[in-house]
Amino acid sequence: MRKAQVTRKTKETSISLRLNLDGKGAARVDTGVKFLDHMLDLLARHAGFDLKVAASGDLEVDDHHLVEDAGLVLGEGLKQALGKKEGINRYGWAVTPMDEALVMCAVDLGGRPYLAYGLELPARRIKQFSTELIEEFFRAVSNAAGMNVHLRQLDGRNTHHIAEAAFKAFARALGEAAATSARGQGVPSTKGVL
């Protein structure tokens, strides 16, 4: 079963996550950060994962700790659910529009963390959400999961549209990379391990 259950408790945050890579795109997310809830909901839906996240944290200080830790927990959940990565596609990519915005994402689940972040967000905030936390979230996921993520903005002027296109592109690329391959059951690497 390609499932994971992860809990992370620090002095700043408390996060629990359940993940099913072979789900139907259902999400129940409550982090206290409404924009993050929205992005995680659409991530689950567009990746085809079932995702349940409950989180609390020191939001009176800032959203930073909770958003970054949510990324770490999601990355750890992905790593756990993928196991030895036998029979997966390993690579995935998507180009996703959202009105005038267009974002490309490519993912490699090869075990080597790297984030190439190429979003240019015009506004510093989406409501109360600091847009610089989007990069922190993706970096945390990449590092904890051991995945290579390239995000490139190809077009866009509206910050919300760009961010949403980025999460949808990431979700679709990740869903494709984590999907089981018709090519075989082994590990998709000449090294024999990922």
N, C-alpha and C positions, 0 to 999 in steps of 0.2 A: 504494500500500500504506500502510495506516494503522499504521505501526510506528515505533518509536523505539529508539535505543540511546544511553544517557547514562552518562558516567563523571565522577565528582567525586572529586578527591584534595586533601585539605588536610593540615595537620600533625596534625589531630585525627581525621579519618576518611578512609576509602577506600571508595567505593560505586560499583558498576556495576549498571546496570538495562537490561533488555530488556523492551519492551512491545509487545503486539499488540492493538489495540482490537477487532479482528474475530476474536478467539480463541474458545476454548471454556471459559474459566474455569480454566485450568490454572496452577498456581503452583509455583515452586521458590524458596523464600526462606530465606536464612541471614544474619541480621544480628548474631547474638550476643545479641540481646534477644528472648527467647522470646515474650513477650507481643506485641511488635511483629510478629514472624514470623507469629503466629496471626492478627493483625488484617489483615496484608497478604494472607495466604492467603485469608481469607474475603472481602476486598475484591475480589480477582481473580475468585473464584468467583461472587460475586453481581453483579458488573459485567459478567461475560462476557468479561473480558480475559485474555490470557495474560501472565503476569508472571514475570520471573526477576530476583531481587535477590541480590547477594552484597555483604556489607558487613563492615567491621571498623573499630574505632575505640578511643578511649581509655576503654573501659568501666570501667577501674580508677578513673577519676576520677568518672564519672557517665554515665548513659545519654543525657543531654541533647543533646550534640553529635551523636551518631549518629542519634537519633530526628528531630531537626530537619533534619539534612542528608538523611536518607532522604525526608522530606517535600519538600524542595527538589528532589531528583532525580526523585521521582515527578511533581511538578508540571512540571518541565522536560520529562520524557518525554511527559506528556499534551499539552503545548503543541506539541512537535515532531510527535507522531503525528497531531494534529488538523490540522496544516498551515493552510490558508486557511479551514478550517471550512465548506467548501462542502457543502451537502446534509445537514448534521446537524440534529438537533432543536433544539439549543442549550439548551433548558430541560429539566430533569428534576426529579421530586420523588418521595418515598417516605415512607410512615409504616410503621415496622417494629417489631413486638413481639419481646421476648425475655423470656419468662415475665411477671413483673410490670412490666417496663420497657417503655416505648413512646417511640420517638424519631422525630421528623420531620426530614427533610432536603430542602432545595430548592437546586438548582444552576442557575447561569446561566454558560454558557461564552462570555460576551460580551466577554471581554478586560479586564474591570475587576475587579481583585482586591478582595475584601472578605470578611471572616469575621464573621458574627454567631453567637457561641458561647453557647449556652444550656443547657449540661449542668451539673447539680449533682451531683457525685460525692461520696457520703458518706465514702468511705475515701480516705486519702492515698496508699495503695499497693495494688496488686494483685500479691501476692507481693513481688518486689523492684522492680517497675515503679512509678515515681512517676506518679500519675494526672494531675498538672499538665502532663505532656508530651503528653497527648492534644490539648489546645488548641494547643500549640506545633506539633505535627505538622500539624493541619488548617490552621493559619495559614501554615505554610511551603508546603504544597501549593497553597493559594489564591493566595498571592503569586506563586509561580513559574509557575503555569499561567495566571494572569490570569483567575481564575474567582471568581464570587460564590457563597459557601456560607453557607446559614443552617441551623444545627443547633439544634433545640429539643427538650428533654426534656419529654414530656407526662405521664409517670408513671415511677415506679421507685424502689426502695430499695436494691437490690443493685448495687454499683459495677461489678462485672464484667458484669452483665446490661445495665446502662446503656451501658457502653463498647461492648459487642458490638453492641447495637441501633444505636448511632450509626454504627459502621463499616459495618454492613449497610445502613442507610438511605442513607448517603453513597454506597456502592457501587451500589445500585440506582438512585439519582437520577443519578449520574454515568454509569452505563451507558445510561440512557434519554436523557440530554442528548447523549452522544457518538454515539448510534446515528444511522444515516442515515435521513432523513425521506422519507416517501412524498409529501410536498408539492412537492418540486422539488429541483433541483440547485444552486441559487444559495446565496449566503450569507444566512442568516436574520437580516437587518437592513436597515432602510430606508437605512442609511448605505452599504451595499454592501460593507463590510469589518467584520471583528470582530477 
